[in-house]
Amino acid sequence: MLVAAMVALLVVFWDSVRVLRWRPLPESVDEVQFLGSIAAELRAGSSLRASLAAASADGVGPLLRRAHRLAVAGAPLGEIGDVLAALPISGRRVGVALRVASSTGGRSAAIFGRLADRAVDEAALNRERRSLTAQVRMSAAVVVGIPVLSLVFGGGARIGELAAAGGGGLIVAATGLAMQVVGGLAVWWMART
């Protein structure tokens, strides 16, 4: 019983620590830089194709390298838009913007500026969501960990005394233990969803 409680506490603690180690998704970081570079190049007076080629030249992901090759090779903007539609934050909007720009030939600096701003906001929201999720999981670890620790340090002896007292004590001990297990599982489930 003591070993099971310690294993449960260790699992909850490890899950909480694992969540706290935030690593930015390289695709989202690349996308924010990529869209910001396109907007800056367009504001500086470059054409959309030249802006795409220059902005994707620094991309480390396979998606941006493919977009760079297509832009340098002179592929239609709609085809480049189809490739860039796979970007994780603003992909569909980038694809639509490139198709519209290729058919109308209008100025697109403002569109890509807004897309870059949206990608920055979305990345910030994702960071905040991860932070809040980590806080919830740490709270859940505390809520589950305190009863487990109280059971390990003294509660187990009380349960043993209740179980030794007879049938009624055994029922009370089993009910108390079951309530702790069900409560811990409920908190763990709520923190996971």
N, C-alpha and C positions, 0 to 999 in steps of 0.2 A: 504494500500500500504506500509506504514511504517512497519507494523507488518510483512508483507510478506518478505520485504527486510531483516529485522532483523532475521527472521527464516532462510532464505537462508544463511545469513552470519554465523549464529550459526551452521547450518548443515555442511557447508564447514570447519569451524574451528574445529568442533568435529571430522570430518573425518580425518583431518590433524593430530590432536593430537593422535587419535587412532592408526594411522600408525606409529607414532614416538615411541610408546611403543613396543620395540622389545623384544620378548621372544624367546629364542632358542628352536627349536623343540627338545623334549627329545629324539626322535628316532635318529636324526642326531648326537647329542652329544654322545649318547650311542654307535652309530655305529663307530664313530671316536675312542673312547676309546677302544671298542671291537677289532677293527682291529689292532690298535696299540699294544694292549696286546697280540694278537695272534702272531704278528711279533716278539715282544720281547721274548715271550716264545719259539718260534721256534729258534731264534738266541741263546738262552740260552741252546739249546740242547734237548728240550722237543719234544715228538712226536706230530703229528698234532692233534690227538684225545685229548691228555692231554692238549695241548695248547687251543683247543676249549673249553674244560671243564673248564679250569682255567680262560680263558678270559670271558666266558659267566656267570661265577658264580657271578660276581658283577653286571650283567645287571639287570636293574629294569623293563624293558619292558617285556611283555608276550612273545614276539618273542625270546628274548635272554634266558629267563627262559626255554622255550621249547627246544631250542638248547642245553642248559646245561643238561637238563634231558636226551635228546637223546644221547649226548656225554658220559655222565656218564654210561648210560645203555648199551653202546656198539653198538649203531645203526650204520648201514653203513654210511660212509661219504657222499655218494650220497643222502641219505635221509636227513641228516643234511643240506646238500647243498640246497635241495628243500625247507626246512624251511627257511634258511637264504636268499634265493632268494627274499624274501619280504622286505629286508632292503631297506630303501628309497634312499640311495645314490649309493651304490655299490652292491646291492643285487644280481643282475644277474651275475656279475663278480665273486662274492664270491661263488655262487652256481656252476658256471663252474669250478672255481679253485679247489673246493672240489671234484667235480666229476673226474677231471683230476688227482688230487693227489691220489684219491682212486684207480684209474685204473693203474696209472704208478708207484706210490710209490716213486716218486722223491722228491727232496728237494723243499720245497715250502716257505721257509722263505723270499726269495726275492720277490715272488709274493705277499705275504700278506703285506710285507713292502711297495711295490708300491701301493697296494690297500689302505693301511692306509694313505699314502701320498696323494693319490687322494681324499680320503674322507675329509682330512683336507683342501685341496685346494677347493673342492666343497663347503664345509661349509663356507669358507671364501668368496667365490664368492656369495653365497646366502646372507650373511651378507651385502656385498657391494651392491648387487642389492636392498635389502631392504632399505639401506641408501639412495641410489640414488632415489628410488621411493618416499621416504619420502621427499627428497629435491624437487622433481618435484611437489609433492602435496602441499608443503608449498608455492612454487612459484605460483602455480595455485590459492591458497587461497589469496595470495596478489593481483594477477592480477584480480581476481573476486571481492575481498573485497574492493579495492580502489574505483571502480565505484559505488558499492553499498553504501559505506560510503559517497561518494560525493553526491549521490542521497538523502540519509537520512539527511545529514547536509547541506542543502541549495539547492540542486538540485530539491528536491520536490517542493519547492516554485517557482522555475523557470518554471518547467513543469506546475504548476498551472497557472502561468502568461501567458504562451504560450497558454494553453487550453482556458483561458478566453479571449484571443485576437481575437478569431474567428475561422473559419473553417481552414484556413491555419496554424494558430498556433497549433490547435488541431492535425493536420496531422503531423507537425514537432515534437510535443511533443510525440505523439504515436510512430512515427518512431524512435526517439531517445531512448525511453524506450524499444521498441522492439529490437533495436540494442544492448542495454546493456544486455537484457535478453538472446538473442541469443548468444552474445559473451561470457557471463558467462557460459551458458550451453555448448558451444563448448570447452571452456577451461576445464571445469569440466569433459567432456567426454574424452578429450585427456589425462587428468591426470589419469583417471580410467583405460585406456587401456595400 
